[in-house]
C-alpha cells in the first residue's frame, strides 16, 4: 500500500472552520477517500493541468492534484 500525504491549500484550510459541521465531516471523509484512491472513477481531469482533477460529490466540489506520494487540495466549493 502506498503511503500518501494530504496537502491542503492554506486558503482552503482557513475557510474550513466556517463550514457547518456536516460539511466539515463530508470534507474529512472525502480526504480519506482521496488518500485511499486519488483518482476515483468519479473524478474528472481538470483543464489542461497534468494530474489535476475535479471531483463532485453531493456536498462538495473539490479541485486537487496528485503528485506521488501526495494529494494536494487547492480549491473546495460547497455544492448546494
PEBEL-V466956 format. One record per pair of residues at least 4 apart in sequence whose C-alpha atoms are under 7 Angstrom apart, sorted by sequence separation. I is the first residue (numbers start at 1). J is the second residue. D is the distance in Angstrom with one decimal. If there is no record, write none. Layout:
i={I	I}
j={J	J}
d={D	D}
This chain:
i={8	9	10	11	12	19	20	21	22	23	24	25	26	27	28	29	30	31	32	33	34	39	56	57	66	67	8	19	56	66	46	55	56	65	66	45	46	54	55	64	65	16	45	46	54	55	64	65	44	45	54	64	43	44	53	54	63	64	43	44	53	63	43	52	53	63	42	52	62	63	51	52	62	51	61	62	60	61	60	61	60	61	59	60	59	58	59	38	4	38	23	12	7	12	5	6	7	8	9	12	4	5	6	7	8	9	3	4	5	6	7	8}
j={12	13	14	15	16	23	24	25	26	27	28	29	30	31	32	33	34	35	36	37	38	43	60	61	70	71	13	24	61	71	52	61	62	71	72	52	53	61	62	71	72	24	53	54	62	63	72	73	53	54	63	73	53	54	63	64	73	74	54	55	64	74	55	64	65	75	55	65	75	76	65	66	76	66	76	77	76	77	77	78	78	79	78	79	79	79	80	66	35	71	59	74	70	75	69	70	71	72	73	76	69	70	71	72	73	74	69	70	71	72	73	74}
d={6.6	6.2	6.0	6.5	6.4	6.0	6.3	6.2	6.2	6.1	6.3	6.1	6.1	6.1	6.3	6.3	6.2	6.2	6.4	6.1	4.4	6.1	6.0	6.2	6.0	6.3	6.3	6.1	4.3	4.7	5.3	5.7	6.4	5.9	6.4	5.9	4.7	7.0	5.2	6.9	5.2	6.6	4.5	5.6	5.7	6.5	5.3	6.7	5.4	6.3	4.6	4.3	5.9	5.2	5.7	6.7	6.1	5.6	5.6	6.4	5.5	6.0	4.5	5.6	6.1	5.1	6.5	4.2	5.9	6.4	5.5	6.6	4.6	5.5	5.7	6.5	6.8	5.0	5.7	6.3	4.7	6.1	6.1	4.7	4.9	6.6	6.6	6.7	6.1	6.9	6.9	6.8	6.9	6.3	6.2	5.7	6.1	5.8	6.2	6.7	4.7	4.4	5.0	4.5	4.9	5.0	6.7	5.2	6.2	6.0	6.2	6.3}
